[in-house]
Amino acid sequence: MIQVKSEQQIVQQGLEVLFANMKPSEVTRFWAACQLGSGNYLSVKDDLFEQESVDSLFTKILDYQESKAAE
């Protein structure tokens, strides 16, 4: 059976790739340059961070900072 990803799943996957390879400020600038902010941010935010908690985001921030410090 073929599984077709939803638009939101594709956006989530794309953002994960961007955040894995770019600084958060660069992702934000890229997003603005592509005019991707023209939707309902609150809806997108809820979808993007649905599986996240403050602790999980904090851990990801620390991991990101450590990876950049190691470069």
Backbone as ProteinMPNN parsed JSONL, in Angstrom:
{"seq_chain_A": "MIQVKSEQQIVQQGLEVLFANMKPSEVTRFWAACQLGSGNYLSVKDDLFEQESVDSLFTKILDYQESKAAE", "coords_chain_A": {"N_chain_A": [[0.84, -1.181, 0.0], [0.567, 2.191, -0.82], [1.727, 4.979, 0.88], [0.734, 8.255, 1.23], [2.057, 11.31, 2.036], [0.809, 13.986, 4.049], [0.312, 17.5, 3.336], [1.162, 18.986, 5.526], [2.886, 17.191, 6.806], [4.938, 17.063, 4.942], [5.845, 19.713, 5.01], [6.736, 19.775, 7.669], [8.81, 17.878, 7.553], [10.524, 19.147, 5.743], [11.199, 21.465, 7.223], [12.57, 20.278, 9.333], [14.842, 19.344, 8.004], [15.924, 21.794, 7.197], [16.422, 23.038, 9.737], [18.269, 21.245, 10.72], [20.474, 21.79, 9.231], [20.962, 24.484, 9.084], [21.359, 27.646, 10.782], [18.993, 28.715, 13.271], [18.242, 31.42, 12.86], [18.873, 31.744, 10.169], [17.112, 29.967, 8.958], [14.734, 31.222, 9.536], [15.048, 33.602, 8.08], [15.192, 32.501, 5.508], [12.65, 31.395, 5.346], [11.114, 33.762, 5.448], [12.026, 34.98, 3.09], [10.977, 33.28, 1.199], [8.386, 33.782, 1.502], [6.83, 32.21, 3.167], [5.423, 32.649, 5.4], [2.802, 33.304, 5.092], [0.508, 32.159, 6.041], [-1.698, 30.852, 8.566], [-0.107, 31.347, 11.356], [-0.443, 30.415, 13.998], [-1.837, 28.028, 13.705], [-0.001, 26.55, 12.161], [2.166, 26.537, 13.933], [1.104, 25.05, 16.062], [0.832, 22.572, 14.79], [3.501, 22.036, 14.061], [4.837, 21.876, 16.512], [3.489, 20.003, 17.942], [4.236, 17.515, 19.052], [6.115, 18.262, 20.881], [7.635, 19.299, 23.978], [8.402, 21.638, 26.606], [10.711, 20.67, 27.797], [11.694, 18.885, 25.81], [12.207, 20.651, 23.699], [14.119, 22.282, 24.924], [16.196, 20.443, 25.269], [16.78, 19.937, 22.568], [17.705, 22.461, 21.808], [20.02, 22.674, 23.4], [21.482, 20.506, 22.324], [21.809, 21.426, 19.708], [23.342, 23.75, 20.134], [25.649, 22.596, 21.223], [26.519, 21.047, 19.062], [27.19, 23.006, 17.231], [29.21, 24.318, 18.589], [31.156, 22.42, 18.524], [32.064, 22.478, 15.968]], "CA_chain_A": [[0.0, 0.0, 0.0], [1.341, 3.423, -0.921], [1.364, 6.005, 1.859], [0.937, 9.611, 0.731], [2.193, 12.235, 3.157], [-0.004, 15.196, 3.985], [1.086, 18.726, 3.13], [1.783, 19.363, 6.796], [4.008, 16.283, 7.042], [6.002, 17.495, 4.038], [6.385, 20.957, 5.581], [7.47, 19.39, 8.877], [10.045, 17.215, 7.127], [11.381, 20.188, 5.167], [11.715, 22.304, 8.304], [13.562, 19.487, 10.065], [16.063, 19.367, 7.202], [16.484, 23.14, 7.301], [16.958, 23.269, 11.077], [19.428, 20.378, 10.926], [21.596, 22.245, 8.421], [21.088, 25.942, 9.11], [21.08, 28.311, 12.051], [17.58, 29.115, 13.336], [18.047, 32.741, 12.246], [18.921, 31.569, 8.714], [15.858, 29.327, 8.571], [13.712, 32.273, 9.605], [15.249, 34.488, 6.926], [14.802, 31.733, 4.334], [11.191, 31.32, 5.389], [10.608, 35.085, 5.079], [12.344, 35.207, 1.683], [10.06, 32.449, 0.399], [7.04, 34.23, 1.861], [6.121, 31.064, 3.724], [4.686, 33.067, 6.575], [1.53, 33.899, 4.691], [-0.612, 31.356, 6.512], [-2.08, 31.042, 9.955], [1.05, 30.91, 12.13], [-0.847, 29.659, 15.185], [-2.165, 26.681, 13.26], [1.26, 25.909, 11.77], [2.926, 26.346, 15.167], [0.515, 23.917, 16.783], [1.171, 21.348, 14.063], [4.949, 21.804, 14.102], [5.312, 21.589, 17.863], [2.497, 19.146, 18.581], [4.889, 16.439, 19.807], [7.19, 18.847, 21.68], [7.39, 19.873, 25.301], [9.464, 22.579, 26.95], [11.915, 19.868, 28.029], [12.235, 18.359, 24.553], [12.772, 21.781, 22.966], [15.329, 22.677, 25.638], [17.207, 19.448, 24.918], [17.166, 20.176, 21.18], [18.501, 23.692, 21.787], [21.342, 22.323, 23.928], [22.146, 19.664, 21.328], [22.188, 22.293, 18.587], [24.455, 24.597, 20.576], [26.837, 21.746, 21.371], [26.985, 20.64, 17.728], [27.8, 24.176, 16.601], [30.443, 24.601, 19.326], [32.125, 21.392, 18.149], [32.517, 22.723, 14.579]], "C_chain_A": [[0.887, 1.247, 0.0], [0.808, 4.429, 0.095], [1.692, 7.376, 1.268], [0.972, 10.553, 1.934], [1.289, 13.447, 2.946], [0.905, 16.394, 3.734], [1.831, 19.115, 4.402], [2.974, 18.464, 7.119], [5.202, 16.656, 6.167], [6.656, 18.77, 4.565], [7.225, 20.643, 6.807], [8.813, 18.77, 8.512], [11.022, 18.24, 6.545], [11.996, 21.076, 6.234], [12.768, 21.562, 9.124], [14.898, 19.477, 9.328], [16.73, 20.741, 7.313], [17.132, 23.368, 8.662], [18.176, 22.397, 11.374], [20.671, 20.926, 10.232], [21.833, 23.752, 8.441], [20.847, 26.46, 10.525], [19.597, 28.695, 12.073], [17.319, 30.484, 12.685], [18.062, 32.651, 10.719], [17.643, 30.91, 8.203], [14.743, 30.371, 8.541], [13.827, 33.214, 8.413], [14.849, 33.793, 5.628], [13.281, 31.689, 4.214], [10.573, 32.65, 4.937], [10.849, 35.36, 3.591], [11.403, 34.433, 0.764], [8.605, 32.829, 0.634], [6.193, 33.069, 2.359], [5.279, 31.443, 4.938], [3.307, 33.604, 6.257], [0.321, 33.074, 5.109], [-0.961, 31.709, 7.938], [-0.967, 30.474, 10.833], [0.623, 30.05, 13.325], [-1.201, 28.225, 14.832], [-0.898, 25.909, 12.896], [2.085, 25.594, 13.005], [2.399, 25.149, 15.941], [0.865, 22.596, 16.111], [2.657, 21.02, 14.197], [5.433, 21.345, 15.469], [4.37, 20.683, 18.655], [3.129, 18.087, 19.487], [5.965, 16.957, 20.752], [6.698, 19.299, 23.047], [8.503, 20.887, 25.545], [10.771, 21.811, 27.133], [12.525, 19.363, 26.724], [12.844, 19.477, 23.71], [14.079, 22.253, 23.612], [16.48, 21.73, 25.286], [17.698, 19.667, 23.489], [18.022, 21.435, 21.052], [19.911, 23.408, 22.29], [22.133, 21.487, 22.931], [22.643, 20.501, 20.15], [23.387, 23.156, 18.96], [25.74, 23.799, 20.7], [27.388, 21.343, 20.006], [27.682, 21.805, 17.034], [29.111, 24.544, 17.297], [31.543, 23.631, 18.931], [32.689, 21.626, 16.742], [33.782, 23.534, 14.541]], "O_chain_A": [[1.855, 1.323, 0.756], [-0.392, 4.694, 0.162], [2.825, 7.615, 0.851], [0.043, 10.588, 2.741], [1.043, 13.873, 1.818], [2.122, 16.307, 3.9], [2.992, 19.522, 4.352], [3.975, 18.941, 7.654], [6.348, 16.571, 6.608], [7.881, 18.889, 4.565], [8.315, 21.192, 6.967], [9.837, 19.109, 9.105], [12.217, 18.192, 6.834], [13.179, 21.406, 6.164], [13.751, 22.162, 9.559], [15.956, 19.588, 9.946], [17.943, 20.84, 7.499], [18.267, 23.841, 8.736], [19.022, 22.768, 12.188], [21.793, 20.574, 10.596], [22.809, 24.234, 7.868], [20.217, 25.798, 11.35], [19.01, 28.969, 11.026], [16.292, 30.676, 12.035], [17.346, 33.394, 10.048], [17.149, 31.261, 7.132], [13.917, 30.39, 7.628], [12.821, 33.582, 7.808], [14.244, 34.408, 4.75], [12.71, 31.911, 3.147], [9.631, 32.666, 4.145], [9.981, 35.908, 2.911], [11.077, 34.895, -0.329], [7.701, 32.255, 0.028], [5.013, 32.949, 2.029], [4.506, 30.626, 5.438], [2.707, 34.294, 7.081], [-0.775, 33.272, 4.584], [-0.558, 32.754, 8.449], [-0.889, 29.262, 11.033], [1.277, 29.051, 13.624], [-0.892, 27.305, 15.589], [-0.742, 24.75, 13.279], [2.645, 24.504, 13.116], [3.177, 24.325, 16.421], [1.163, 21.612, 16.788], [3.027, 19.867, 14.419], [6.338, 20.516, 15.566], [4.447, 20.608, 19.881], [2.609, 17.799, 20.566], [6.667, 16.157, 21.371], [5.528, 19.629, 23.242], [9.447, 20.973, 24.759], [11.822, 22.257, 26.673], [13.743, 19.409, 26.552], [13.881, 19.28, 23.076], [15.034, 22.584, 22.91], [17.601, 22.171, 25.036], [18.898, 19.59, 23.227], [18.968, 21.461, 20.265], [20.888, 23.847, 21.684], [23.32, 21.731, 22.717], [23.755, 20.307, 19.66], [24.337, 23.275, 18.186], [26.808, 24.278, 20.319], [28.604, 21.304, 19.82], [28.665, 21.602, 16.322], [30.033, 25.035, 16.645], [32.725, 23.968, 18.991], [33.696, 21.021, 16.376], [34.295, 23.827, 13.461]]}, "name": "protein", "num_of_chains": 1, "seq": "MIQVKSEQQIVQQGLEVLFANMKPSEVTRFWAACQLGSGNYLSVKDDLFEQESVDSLFTKILDYQESKAAE"}
